[in-house]
Amino acid sequence: MLRGIAIAALIIAILAAAVLGPRWLMRQTPEDTARGPEPGCNLITEDCQWQSDGDQWQLSLEELAFVNGQHHYHIELTTTASPERLHGVLRGESMYLGEYPVPLSATGEDGRWETRFTAPLCTVQDTMVWRIDLENRNGPLSNVPFRLIFEASGQ
């Protein structure tokens, strides 16, 4: 009798995980909810440009390779601002898969920063939409008028 109840409870737990697991992974983080539904700029199809506090910003993304199930990218950022330090935070836009730091390095040319990084593979969806949030020493950059997003396919 007790064994039957334990087996039934285990089956219910497995079914609940199968139904609720994907919903949990696709949940919005508090930062996403606070940011609101601003439009996105697709970095795969275009360079994203904006103006903030009188300074010009331009971010471009290039896919370098797809090797062993991982997408390798190159980011180049140019700005008329003079930040001491810049980095990005890679976050899943279509599904929450954690947060990954993307440190940017100054190239020696005025206002030019770049990095190479690898986007994790999503095993649940064929296409994953990623968002890059730019930050400086003081926290997230303000006045970026859109989400900086790109898609990665599981090929």
Residue frames as qw, qx, qy, qz and C-alpha x, y, z in Angstrom:
[[0.000, 0.885, 0.466, 0.000, 0.00, 0.00, 0.00],
 [0.286, -0.836, 0.102, 0.458, 2.72, 2.47, 0.99],
 [0.448, -0.171, 0.602, 0.639, 4.78, 1.49, -2.05],
 [0.276, 0.605, 0.661, 0.347, 1.80, 2.23, -4.35],
 [0.088, -0.957, -0.226, 0.161, 1.36, 5.70, -2.87],
 [0.403, -0.630, 0.351, 0.563, 5.08, 6.43, -3.28],
 [0.422, 0.130, 0.682, 0.583, 4.99, 5.33, -6.94],
 [0.151, 0.806, 0.542, 0.185, 1.88, 7.46, -7.62],
 [0.226, -0.913, -0.019, 0.338, 3.55, 10.48, -5.97],
 [0.456, -0.370, 0.515, 0.624, 6.68, 9.95, -8.07],
 [0.350, 0.432, 0.683, 0.474, 4.64, 9.77, -11.30],
 [0.000, 0.930, 0.367, -0.006, 2.78, 12.97, -10.39],
 [0.354, -0.771, 0.196, 0.492, 6.08, 14.73, -9.63],
 [0.455, -0.072, 0.624, 0.631, 7.54, 13.66, -13.00],
 [0.229, 0.667, 0.620, 0.343, 4.45, 14.87, -14.87],
 [0.155, -0.946, -0.191, 0.209, 4.48, 18.19, -13.01],
 [0.417, -0.565, 0.375, 0.605, 8.16, 18.70, -13.88],
 [0.408, 0.209, 0.681, 0.571, 7.47, 17.90, -17.55],
 [0.094, 0.811, 0.525, 0.241, 4.59, 20.40, -17.71],
 [0.249, -0.954, -0.100, 0.131, 5.95, 23.18, -15.48],
 [0.681, -0.316, 0.265, 0.605, 9.66, 22.90, -16.38],
 [0.407, 0.377, 0.405, 0.727, 9.46, 24.64, -19.80],
 [0.138, -0.892, -0.322, -0.286, 7.19, 27.33, -18.34],
 [0.576, -0.746, 0.017, 0.333, 9.75, 28.01, -15.62],
 [0.613, -0.099, 0.344, 0.704, 12.57, 28.25, -18.19],
 [0.229, 0.526, 0.445, 0.688, 10.56, 30.71, -20.32],
 [0.279, -0.833, -0.421, 0.228, 9.67, 32.96, -17.40],
 [0.262, 0.809, -0.057, 0.523, 10.60, 36.61, -17.43],
 [0.547, -0.144, -0.453, 0.689, 13.17, 37.82, -14.96],
 [0.154, -0.815, -0.380, 0.409, 12.36, 40.87, -12.80],
 [0.218, -0.445, 0.296, 0.817, 14.78, 42.90, -14.97],
 [0.104, 0.235, 0.751, 0.609, 12.82, 41.96, -18.10],
 [0.105, -0.739, -0.665, -0.004, 9.54, 43.01, -16.52],
 [0.243, -0.749, -0.142, 0.600, 11.01, 46.31, -15.32],
 [0.262, -0.215, 0.477, 0.811, 12.50, 47.09, -18.74],
 [0.516, 0.547, 0.252, -0.609, 9.14, 46.89, -20.48],
 [0.760, 0.359, 0.523, 0.144, 8.38, 45.95, -24.06],
 [0.090, 0.785, -0.283, -0.543, 10.80, 48.30, -25.85],
 [0.826, 0.530, -0.111, -0.157, 11.59, 47.38, -29.46],
 [0.798, -0.326, 0.383, 0.332, 14.55, 45.24, -30.40],
 [0.342, 0.788, -0.426, -0.284, 17.46, 45.89, -32.74],
 [0.984, 0.045, 0.165, 0.040, 18.52, 42.63, -34.43],
 [0.265, -0.768, 0.491, 0.316, 22.32, 42.57, -34.39],
 [0.640, 0.031, 0.701, 0.314, 22.50, 39.74, -36.95],
 [0.464, 0.658, 0.520, 0.285, 20.78, 41.81, -39.64],
 [0.173, 0.877, 0.068, 0.444, 21.97, 45.34, -38.81],
 [0.406, 0.093, -0.440, 0.796, 24.36, 47.47, -36.80],
 [0.299, -0.793, -0.529, 0.030, 22.54, 49.08, -33.91],
 [0.315, 0.274, -0.099, 0.903, 23.07, 52.83, -33.50],
 [0.307, -0.824, -0.473, -0.041, 21.78, 55.26, -30.92],
 [0.190, 0.568, -0.230, 0.767, 22.56, 58.53, -29.20],
 [0.629, -0.615, -0.457, 0.132, 22.81, 58.92, -25.43],
 [0.420, -0.804, -0.071, 0.415, 23.66, 62.10, -23.51],
 [0.226, 0.899, -0.238, -0.291, 25.10, 63.67, -26.67],
 [0.247, -0.481, 0.802, 0.252, 27.34, 60.67, -27.45],
 [0.748, 0.320, -0.370, -0.448, 27.01, 58.36, -30.45],
 [0.550, -0.281, 0.780, -0.103, 27.02, 54.57, -29.99],
 [0.741, 0.360, -0.385, -0.416, 27.17, 51.79, -32.58],
 [0.571, -0.306, 0.753, -0.119, 27.24, 48.06, -31.88],
 [0.696, 0.384, -0.457, -0.399, 27.83, 45.39, -34.51],
 [0.715, -0.256, 0.635, -0.140, 27.85, 41.61, -34.20],
 [0.559, 0.479, -0.588, -0.335, 29.38, 39.10, -36.58],
 [0.936, -0.184, 0.271, -0.131, 28.97, 35.34, -36.36],
 [0.009, -0.686, 0.697, 0.207, 32.40, 33.80, -36.79],
 [0.348, 0.184, -0.903, -0.172, 31.66, 30.06, -36.75],
 [0.828, -0.256, 0.113, -0.486, 29.35, 27.30, -35.58],
 [0.443, 0.394, -0.796, 0.122, 31.60, 24.58, -34.14],
 [0.301, -0.071, -0.897, 0.315, 30.61, 21.58, -32.00],
 [0.260, -0.671, -0.691, -0.072, 27.14, 22.98, -31.38],
 [0.305, -0.691, -0.248, 0.606, 28.37, 26.41, -30.27],
 [0.366, 0.852, 0.216, 0.306, 28.05, 29.78, -31.97],
 [0.564, -0.321, -0.037, 0.760, 31.16, 31.97, -31.90],
 [0.178, 0.914, 0.325, 0.164, 30.69, 35.74, -32.29],
 [0.459, 0.008, -0.073, 0.886, 32.68, 38.96, -32.56],
 [0.065, -0.906, -0.409, 0.088, 31.30, 42.23, -31.17],
 [0.421, 0.152, 0.012, 0.894, 32.59, 45.65, -32.09],
 [0.149, -0.870, -0.442, 0.160, 31.38, 48.77, -30.27],
 [0.385, 0.251, 0.023, 0.888, 32.30, 52.32, -31.22],
 [0.237, -0.849, -0.463, 0.091, 31.34, 55.37, -29.21],
 [0.243, 0.691, -0.106, 0.672, 32.20, 59.03, -28.82],
 [0.634, -0.742, 0.038, -0.215, 31.78, 58.59, -25.06],
 [0.326, 0.585, -0.667, 0.326, 34.85, 57.89, -22.91],
 [0.858, -0.450, -0.036, -0.243, 33.93, 54.99, -20.62],
 [0.225, -0.668, 0.702, -0.102, 36.64, 53.58, -18.37],
 [0.183, -0.106, 0.977, 0.019, 35.32, 50.06, -18.71],
 [0.682, 0.140, -0.147, -0.702, 32.56, 48.31, -20.68],
 [0.105, -0.078, 0.991, 0.036, 31.12, 44.84, -20.62],
 [0.595, -0.090, -0.383, -0.701, 28.02, 43.08, -21.77],
 [0.437, -0.070, 0.811, -0.383, 25.74, 40.58, -20.09],
 [0.367, 0.043, -0.756, -0.540, 24.35, 37.87, -22.38],
 [0.436, 0.086, 0.677, -0.587, 20.83, 36.81, -21.38],
 [0.123, 0.283, 0.896, 0.320, 18.30, 34.52, -22.99],
 [0.304, 0.071, -0.028, -0.950, 15.45, 36.59, -24.44],
 [0.670, -0.057, -0.486, -0.558, 13.21, 33.74, -25.64],
 [0.869, -0.341, -0.359, -0.008, 14.11, 31.45, -22.72],
 [0.318, -0.849, 0.377, -0.189, 15.99, 32.09, -19.50],
 [0.929, 0.133, -0.267, 0.217, 19.29, 30.19, -19.58],
 [0.669, -0.481, -0.110, 0.555, 21.26, 32.25, -17.09],
 [0.128, 0.985, -0.087, -0.074, 23.51, 35.27, -17.47],
 [0.859, 0.044, 0.119, 0.497, 26.93, 35.21, -19.10],
 [0.178, -0.834, 0.109, 0.511, 29.52, 38.02, -18.86],
 [0.705, 0.540, 0.229, 0.399, 30.90, 39.37, -22.14],
 [0.388, -0.713, 0.040, 0.583, 33.90, 41.59, -21.26],
 [0.543, 0.806, 0.113, 0.206, 34.81, 44.22, -23.87],
 [0.645, -0.375, 0.103, 0.658, 38.38, 45.43, -24.36],
 [0.189, 0.903, -0.080, -0.376, 39.49, 48.80, -25.66],
 [0.873, 0.373, 0.162, 0.271, 41.37, 48.34, -28.94],
 [0.529, -0.296, 0.121, 0.786, 43.68, 51.34, -28.53],
 [0.087, 0.382, 0.422, 0.817, 41.72, 53.34, -31.08],
 [0.186, -0.003, 0.339, -0.922, 39.61, 56.12, -29.60],
 [0.616, 0.098, 0.201, -0.755, 36.16, 54.87, -28.69],
 [0.738, 0.210, -0.546, -0.337, 36.53, 51.36, -30.13],
 [0.509, -0.330, 0.718, -0.340, 35.87, 48.26, -28.02],
 [0.723, 0.212, -0.528, -0.393, 35.60, 44.59, -29.04],
 [0.495, -0.320, 0.764, -0.261, 35.38, 41.02, -27.86],
 [0.536, 0.099, -0.758, -0.358, 34.80, 37.45, -28.99],
 [0.474, -0.171, 0.658, -0.560, 32.42, 35.18, -27.15],
 [0.222, -0.066, -0.934, -0.271, 30.50, 31.93, -27.43],
 [0.602, -0.187, 0.075, -0.773, 26.73, 31.69, -26.97],
 [0.369, -0.108, 0.894, -0.232, 25.55, 28.56, -25.15],
 [0.284, -0.072, -0.796, -0.529, 23.49, 26.04, -27.08],
 [0.593, -0.046, 0.349, -0.724, 19.81, 25.74, -26.22],
 [0.011, -0.064, 0.986, 0.152, 18.73, 22.10, -26.28],
 [0.304, 0.446, 0.724, -0.429, 15.01, 22.83, -25.90],
 [0.454, 0.786, 0.183, -0.377, 14.40, 25.20, -28.85],
 [0.763, 0.367, 0.285, 0.449, 15.76, 25.12, -32.41],
 [0.293, 0.619, 0.021, 0.728, 16.22, 28.91, -32.41],
 [0.485, -0.584, -0.416, 0.501, 17.31, 30.87, -29.36],
 [0.145, 0.853, 0.090, 0.494, 16.97, 34.66, -29.11],
 [0.630, -0.284, -0.319, 0.649, 19.72, 36.27, -27.03],
 [0.028, -0.967, -0.121, -0.221, 19.94, 39.79, -25.60],
 [0.623, 0.070, -0.271, 0.731, 23.11, 41.71, -24.77],
 [0.264, -0.940, -0.210, -0.041, 22.82, 44.33, -22.06],
 [0.533, 0.482, -0.253, 0.648, 25.73, 46.79, -21.98],
 [0.565, -0.795, -0.192, 0.111, 27.13, 47.96, -18.65],
 [0.369, 0.674, -0.358, 0.531, 29.89, 50.28, -17.50],
 [0.306, 0.148, -0.695, 0.634, 31.51, 50.78, -14.11],
 [0.289, -0.067, 0.363, -0.883, 28.28, 52.33, -12.74],
 [0.524, 0.265, 0.734, -0.340, 25.88, 49.64, -13.94],
 [0.519, 0.494, 0.652, 0.247, 23.64, 49.26, -17.01],
 [0.169, 0.027, 0.273, 0.947, 23.99, 51.88, -19.72],
 [0.260, 0.597, 0.531, -0.542, 21.06, 54.26, -19.62],
 [0.380, 0.679, -0.053, -0.626, 19.18, 55.60, -22.61],
 [0.086, -0.121, 0.880, 0.451, 19.69, 52.59, -24.91],
 [0.521, 0.151, 0.027, -0.840, 16.39, 52.92, -26.80],
 [0.865, 0.137, -0.289, -0.388, 15.99, 49.25, -27.72],
 [0.846, -0.327, 0.422, 0.009, 16.92, 45.70, -26.75],
 [0.238, 0.644, -0.674, -0.273, 20.13, 44.50, -28.44],
 [0.831, -0.025, 0.502, -0.238, 19.12, 41.03, -29.61],
 [0.352, 0.466, -0.707, -0.399, 20.19, 38.28, -32.01],
 [0.938, -0.009, 0.101, -0.331, 19.08, 34.75, -32.93],
 [0.045, -0.484, 0.869, 0.098, 21.16, 31.59, -32.79],
 [0.874, 0.103, -0.197, -0.431, 19.91, 28.44, -34.54],
 [0.748, -0.384, 0.538, -0.064, 20.73, 24.93, -33.40],
 [0.466, 0.603, -0.542, -0.353, 21.73, 24.02, -37.00]]
